Amino acid sequence: MSTNLAPQRRSDDTDSLRLPNPDRVPLVDRLAMHLAVRLLLWSTRTPRLTDDRGRHADAYRRQEDAAERERAYLRGVILAHGL
């Protein structure tokens, strides 16, 4: 395609896509862009549970084992002393 044959703009035509004042963006547009960026960042996050399921399962298992040992110890103390 030859660009020499393409229609040329005249300088007195106004560009409908330009903002009236390029230095100032309306508040609504700024808020919409801020919200869009926050939603994009939120949607691409990696939940901590999916980071390392094995590590999470091990920690949970250790916590449950410690709680079971504590219950068994207290049960033994109560039975030994007849409380």
C-alpha positions, 0 to 999 in steps of 0.5 A: 500500500502506498502511503502517498496515496492515502488521504491526508488530514488537514490541520483545521480538522479536530480529532474526536478522540482527543480530550479537551484538555490533555493535562487533566483527566476527569475524576471518573476516568481516573477512578475507573482506571484505578479500580481496573488496575486493582481488579487486575492485580487481584485477579492475577494473585496466587492464593497462599494455599496453592503456593505450597499445598504440601507445606500447608498440609504438613503444618496442619497435620503437626498442629493436629498431632500436637493438639491430640497429644495435649488432649491425651496428656490431660486425659491421663492426668485427670484419670490418674488423679481421679478428678 
